[in-house]
Amino acid sequence: MAAGEELGPLHGVPITTKINVDLKGHPTTNGVVAFRDRIAEEDSAAVANLRSGGAIIVGRSNVPAFSFRWFSDNDLHGRTLNPWDPTLTPGGSSGGAAAATAVGVGPIAHGTDIAGSVRYPAYCCGVTGIRPSLGVVPNFNPSGAGTPRTITNQLMSTGGLMARQVGDLRLGLPILARPDVRDSWWQPAPPPPKGPRRGLKVALLHDLEGFTPDPAVTIGLDNAASALSDAGYQVEQAAPPHFRELAELWSPLVITEARFGFAQAIEQYGDEKVRTAMATWLALTPELDLRAFSAAFGRRDQIARDWRLFLQEYPILVTPVSWQRPFPVDYDQLGPDAFRQILHAQSPMLAIALLGIPGLSVPAGIVDGVPTGVQVVAERFREDLCFDAGEAIEKTHPMGTPIDPRT
């Protein structure tokens, strides 16, 4: 500053980065005891981009072991608590990032998302979280470059951000999305097309046969719908096509690939809780042979086409983040029935991840002392529409943090 040099958009902003991405000179533990001494030799794409924007990395955020649960606890770093209610999960796998953001450690936090790992922690901790479109954020981690990524990981895993305000996500995402061609999927996001951005038609997924929202979730949906209506949006109850079928494709595809290496790594190096979660997930999920695996991806393509047509009529879709309020701590350790409930509840996040379109988790009020919220979805590369709608919701339902004084 004293030299008059150009300052980055995030100059001096304190940011946390998730412990599963490389930060030069620090261990990339991913919450695994056996990885405590894996010191990164260079920055990941995410860390390098945030640094290039002027951000100051002040800490590393906690995850479940292998970043593979919706609960953030591991034998190396311990348990992350939900700052609103310590009996509830802070979400996972970016639970440490969401909790840190909620209590004011930094205004922005880095996270990653393949099954809701940004959006669910944001929901649980009452902050905003963006999972961007496939290819927007370069997803390259030097320490893992020697291991080929699976197809599902390539198509569904992405970096994202959490913040206490949507405007901070709007500011931070272009920095996180700066070029890094070491990710073969990265591409520059096209500028939003000209035309109206506000006052558009909104499809509200309020309920669906077989999916009944918890009363707290219903309140969040109603609050969001009211806020969007007051802001001039045309809100209608409408369901996207093949919702259940799409959500139920996630586990067979991802878990089939997990059987070839990842499950074995968890069994060898994971703590008891992640081993239990993986074993339960494997037992509940049919293994696909090559023909069935290929057919499932073919069906994904057909459904994606129908969703794109749906999003032409309704440029914005609002869904639950989860059909249930945040689960009690370690609910995934209670056996197959509890695990089925979790997968059923998380279906809105799984569906969006499978399609590679943006999803914004935004708070929409507090119920019984715990945040509730919604997921705002748009066509691929239309994060701007998600942010616009999210700002309309947060204007009516500002959250603050769980440590702010309240009347």
C-alpha positions in Angstrom: 0.0 0.0 0.0 2.8 2.4 0.9 4.4 1.8 -2.5 1.2 2.6 -4.3 1.0 -0.9 -5.8 -2.2 -2.2 -7.2 -4.2 -4.1 -4.5 -6.1 -7.3 -5.0 -9.9 -7.4 -4.5 -9.3 -9.4 -1.3 -6.3 -7.4 -0.1 -5.8 -8.0 3.6 -9.0 -10.1 4.0 -8.5 -13.0 6.5 -9.6 -16.3 5.0 -9.5 -20.0 6.1 -8.7 -22.8 3.8 -9.9 -26.4 4.1 -7.4 -28.9 5.4 -7.9 -31.1 2.3 -6.1 -28.7 -0.1 -2.4 -28.0 -0.3 -1.0 -24.9 1.5 2.8 -24.8 0.9 4.8 -25.6 4.0 1.8 -27.0 5.9 0.4 -30.5 6.2 -2.6 -31.5 4.1 -4.0 -33.9 6.6 -7.6 -34.2 5.3 -8.4 -35.1 9.0 -6.4 -38.4 8.9 -3.9 -39.2 11.6 -1.6 -41.1 9.1 -1.3 -37.9 7.0 -0.3 -35.5 9.8 3.2 -35.1 8.3 2.3 -34.8 4.7 3.8 -31.3 4.1 2.7 -29.6 0.9 5.5 -28.5 -1.4 3.3 -26.0 -3.3 0.0 -24.3 -3.1 -3.2 -25.9 -4.5 -5.0 -23.9 -7.3 -7.5 -22.7 -4.7 -4.9 -21.4 -2.3 -2.8 -19.8 -5.0 -5.8 -18.0 -6.5 -6.9 -16.7 -3.1 -3.4 -15.5 -2.3 -3.2 -13.8 -5.7 -6.3 -11.8 -4.9 -4.6 -10.4 -1.7 -6.3 -12.7 0.9 -4.4 -13.5 4.1 -4.7 -17.2 5.1 -5.1 -17.2 8.8 -6.0 -20.8 9.5 -6.9 -24.3 8.2 -10.5 -25.5 8.7 -11.5 -28.9 10.0 -13.2 -31.8 8.2 -14.2 -35.4 8.8 -11.5 -37.9 8.0 -11.1 -38.1 4.2 -13.7 -35.3 4.0 -16.3 -38.0 3.7 -19.1 -37.3 6.1 -21.8 -34.7 6.7 -20.3 -34.5 10.2 -17.0 -32.8 11.0 -15.0 -34.9 13.5 -11.8 -36.9 13.3 -9.1 -38.5 15.5 -6.4 -36.0 14.5 -8.0 -32.6 15.0 -11.1 -33.4 17.1 -14.7 -32.3 16.7 -16.0 -29.1 15.2 -19.0 -27.8 17.1 -22.1 -26.1 15.6 -21.9 -22.7 17.2 -25.7 -22.4 17.4 -26.2 -25.8 19.1 -23.4 -28.2 19.9 -25.7 -31.2 19.9 -26.2 -30.7 16.1 -23.7 -31.3 13.3 -22.0 -28.2 11.9 -22.3 -30.0 8.6 -19.6 -31.7 6.6 -17.3 -32.0 5.1 -16.5 -28.2 5.2 -17.9 -28.0 8.8 -14.9 -26.2 10.2 -15.1 -23.5 7.5 -18.7 -22.9 8.1 -18.4 -22.7 11.9 -15.4 -20.4 11.7 -17.3 -18.1 9.3 -20.3 -18.1 11.6 -18.4 -16.9 14.6 -16.3 -14.3 12.8 -12.9 -15.9 12.4 -12.9 -14.5 8.9 -15.6 -13.1 6.5 -14.9 -15.7 3.8 -13.9 -19.4 4.0 -12.8 -21.8 1.3 -14.5 -25.2 1.1 -15.0 -28.1 -1.4 -18.3 -29.8 -2.4 -19.1 -33.1 -4.1 -22.3 -34.0 -2.2 -23.1 -30.8 -0.4 -19.9 -30.2 1.5 -20.2 -26.4 1.1 -23.9 -26.0 1.0 -24.8 -28.3 4.0 -22.3 -26.7 6.5 -23.5 -23.3 5.4 -27.1 -24.3 6.1 -26.2 -25.8 9.5 -24.2 -22.8 10.6 -26.4 -20.0 9.2 -24.0 -18.6 6.6 -24.1 -18.5 2.8 -22.2 -21.0 0.6 -21.8 -21.3 -3.1 -21.1 -24.4 -5.0 -20.2 -23.1 -8.5 -20.8 -24.6 -11.9 -18.6 -27.4 -13.1 -15.3 -26.0 -14.5 -15.6 -22.5 -13.0 -13.1 -23.1 -10.2 -9.9 -24.9 -11.0 -9.7 -28.1 -9.0 -6.0 -29.0 -8.8 -4.2 -30.3 -5.7 -0.5 -30.9 -6.3 -0.1 -33.6 -3.6 -2.9 -35.7 -5.3 -1.8 -35.2 -8.9 -0.2 -38.6 -9.1 -3.5 -40.4 -8.5 -5.9 -40.3 -11.4 -9.3 -38.8 -10.4 -12.4 -40.9 -10.9 -15.0 -39.8 -13.4 -17.5 -38.8 -10.7 -14.9 -36.8 -8.9 -14.0 -35.0 -12.1 -17.7 -34.2 -12.8 -18.9 -33.4 -9.3 -16.2 -32.2 -7.0 -15.5 -28.5 -7.0 -14.2 -25.7 -4.8 -16.5 -23.1 -3.3 -16.8 -20.4 -0.7 -18.7 -19.6 2.4 -19.4 -16.1 3.8 -21.7 -14.3 6.1 -23.1 -12.2 3.2 -23.9 -13.1 -0.4 -22.0 -10.0 -1.5 -18.8 -11.4 -0.2 -19.3 -14.6 -2.2 -19.9 -12.4 -5.3 -16.6 -10.7 -4.6 -14.6 -13.8 -3.8 -15.8 -16.3 -6.5 -14.0 -14.6 -9.4 -10.8 -14.7 -7.4 -11.2 -18.4 -6.6 -12.0 -19.0 -10.3 -8.8 -17.5 -11.7 -7.2 -19.6 -14.4 -5.2 -22.7 -13.7 -4.9 -25.0 -16.7 -3.6 -27.9 -14.6 -7.3 -28.7 -14.1 -8.4 -30.0 -17.5 -12.0 -29.1 -16.7 -11.3 -25.5 -15.9 -12.7 -23.0 -18.4 -13.3 -19.2 -18.2 -17.0 -18.7 -17.3 -18.8 -16.8 -20.0 -20.2 -13.4 -19.0 -23.9 -13.4 -18.1 -26.1 -12.8 -21.1 -27.8 -9.5 -21.4 -31.3 -9.3 -20.2 -33.3 -9.1 -17.0 -31.8 -10.6 -13.9 -34.3 -9.7 -11.3 -38.1 -10.3 -11.3 -37.8 -13.6 -13.1 -39.9 -16.7 -12.6 -38.9 -18.8 -9.7 -39.9 -22.5 -9.2 -40.3 -23.3 -5.5 -39.8 -27.0 -4.7 -41.9 -26.9 -1.5 -42.7 -30.5 -1.3 -42.8 -33.6 -3.5 -44.4 -37.0 -3.3 -42.2 -39.0 -0.9 -40.4 -35.9 0.3 -42.0 -34.1 3.3 -40.0 -31.2 4.7 -39.4 -30.8 8.4 -41.5 -27.8 9.8 -38.3 -25.8 10.2 -37.5 -26.3 6.5 -41.0 -25.3 5.5 -40.6 -22.1 7.4 -37.4 -21.4 5.5 -39.0 -22.1 2.2 -42.0 -19.9 3.0 -39.7 -17.1 4.2 -37.6 -17.3 1.0 -40.7 -17.3 -1.2 -42.1 -14.3 0.6 -38.9 -12.4 0.3 -38.5 -13.1 -3.4 -42.1 -12.2 -4.1 -41.6 -8.9 -2.3 -38.5 -8.3 -4.4 -40.6 -8.7 -7.6 -39.9 -12.3 -8.5 -42.8 -14.5 -9.8 -42.8 -17.4 -7.4 -44.7 -20.6 -8.4 -44.6 -24.0 -6.8 -43.1 -26.3 -9.4 -40.9 -29.4 -9.3 -38.0 -30.0 -11.7 -38.3 -33.2 -13.8 -37.2 -36.6 -12.5 -36.1 -35.2 -9.2 -36.1 -38.4 -7.2 -34.5 -40.4 -10.0 -31.7 -37.9 -10.4 -30.9 -37.7 -6.7 -30.9 -41.5 -6.4 -28.3 -41.8 -9.2 -25.6 -40.1 -7.0 -24.8 -42.9 -4.7 -24.6 -45.8 -7.2 -22.3 -43.8 -9.4 -20.0 -42.4 -6.7 -19.9 -45.4 -4.4 -19.3 -47.8 -7.3 -16.1 -46.0 -8.1 -15.3 -45.7 -4.4 -15.1 -49.5 -4.2 -11.9 -49.4 -6.3 -9.4 -47.7 -4.0 -11.0 -45.1 -1.9 -13.0 -47.5 0.3 -9.8 -49.5 0.9 -7.9 -46.3 1.9 -10.6 -45.4 4.4 -10.5 -48.9 5.8 -6.7 -48.8 6.2 -6.2 -45.2 7.4 -9.6 -43.8 8.4 -10.9 -43.4 12.0 -13.7 -45.6 13.3 -16.4 -43.2 12.4 -15.5 -42.7 8.8 -15.0 -46.5 8.4 -18.5 -47.1 9.8 -20.0 -44.5 7.5 -18.3 -46.0 4.4 -19.2 -49.5 5.4 -22.9 -48.5 5.8 -22.9 -46.6 2.5 -21.4 -49.6 0.7 -23.9 -52.0 2.2 -26.9 -49.8 1.2 -25.7 -49.1 -2.4 -25.8 -51.6 -5.3 -22.6 -52.0 -7.2 -22.9 -51.3 -10.9 -21.2 -53.3 -13.5 -19.7 -51.4 -16.5 -22.9 -51.7 -18.6 -25.1 -50.3 -15.7 -22.5 -47.6 -14.8 -22.5 -46.4 -18.4 -26.3 -46.5 -18.7 -26.6 -44.5 -15.5 -24.4 -41.8 -16.9 -26.5 -41.9 -20.1 -29.6 -41.4 -18.0 -28.0 -38.5 -16.3 -27.5 -36.8 -19.7 -31.2 -37.2 -20.5 -32.3 -35.8 -17.2 -29.8 -32.9 -17.6 -31.4 -32.0 -20.9 -34.9 -31.9 -19.3 -33.6 -29.8 -16.4 -32.1 -27.3 -18.9 -35.5 -27.0 -20.6 -37.1 -26.5 -17.2 -34.7 -23.8 -16.3 -35.6 -21.9 -19.5 -39.1 -21.5 -18.1 -38.0 -21.0 -14.5 -34.5 -19.4 -14.5 -34.3 -19.8 -10.7 -35.2 -22.9 -8.7 -35.5 -22.7 -4.9 -35.3 -26.0 -3.0 -34.5 -27.1 0.5 -30.8 -27.6 1.2 -31.9 -30.7 3.2 -35.4 -31.9 3.8 -34.6 -32.1 7.5 -33.1 -29.6 10.0 -29.5 -30.2 10.9 -29.0 -33.8 12.1 -27.8 -34.6 15.7 -24.0 -35.2 16.0 -22.9 -38.6 14.6 -26.4 -39.5 13.3 -24.7 -41.5 10.5 -23.3 -43.9 13.2 -26.7 -45.2 14.1 -27.1 -47.9 11.4 -28.6 -48.4 8.0 -32.1 -46.8 8.8 -30.5 -43.6 10.0 -28.2 -43.5 7.0 -31.1 -43.9 4.6 -32.8 -41.0 6.3 -29.7 -38.9 5.8 -29.4 -39.8 2.1 -33.2 -39.1 1.6 -32.9 -35.7 3.3 -29.8 -34.6 1.4 -31.3 -35.4 -2.1 -31.6 -31.7 -3.2 -27.8 -31.3 -2.8 -27.0 -34.6 -4.5 -29.1 -33.8 -7.5 -27.4 -30.4 -8.1 -23.9 -31.9 -7.7 -24.7 -34.6 -10.3 -25.8 -32.0 -12.9 -22.8 -29.6 -12.3 -25.0 -26.5 -12.0 -24.6 -23.8 -9.3 -26.2 -24.1 -5.9 -26.3 -21.3 -3.3 -27.1 -22.1 0.3 -28.6 -19.0 1.9 -30.1 -18.6 5.4 -33.8 -17.8 5.6 -34.5 -17.3 9.3 -34.0 -19.0 12.7 -36.3 -21.6 14.1 -36.0 -22.7 17.7 -32.6 -21.1 18.0 -31.2 -22.9 14.9 -30.8 -21.5 11.4 -32.9 -22.6 8.5 -32.4 -21.9 4.9 -32.8 -22.7 1.2 -30.8 -23.7 -1.9 -31.0 -21.4 -4.9 -30.3 -23.0 -8.2 -29.8 -21.7 -11.7 -28.5 -22.8 -15.1 -24.8 -23.6 -15.5 -22.7 -20.4 -15.3 -25.6 -18.3 -13.9 -24.2 -17.9 -10.5 -25.2 -14.2 -10.9 -28.9 -15.3 -10.8 -28.3 -17.3 -7.6 -26.5 -14.3 -6.0 -29.3 -11.9 -7.0 -32.0 -14.1 -5.5 -29.9 -14.8 -2.4 -29.4 -11.1 -1.7 -33.2 -10.6 -1.9 -33.7 -13.3 0.7 -31.0 -12.1 3.0 -32.3 -8.6 2.8 -35.5 -9.8 4.5 -33.7 -12.3 6.8 -30.3 -11.0 7.8 -28.5 -13.5 9.9 -25.4 -12.0 11.6 -23.6 -14.5 13.7 -24.5 -16.7 16.6 -22.3 -14.5 18.9 -24.1 -11.3 17.9 -26.4 -9.7 20.6 -30.0 -10.3 19.8 -33.2 -8.8 21.2 
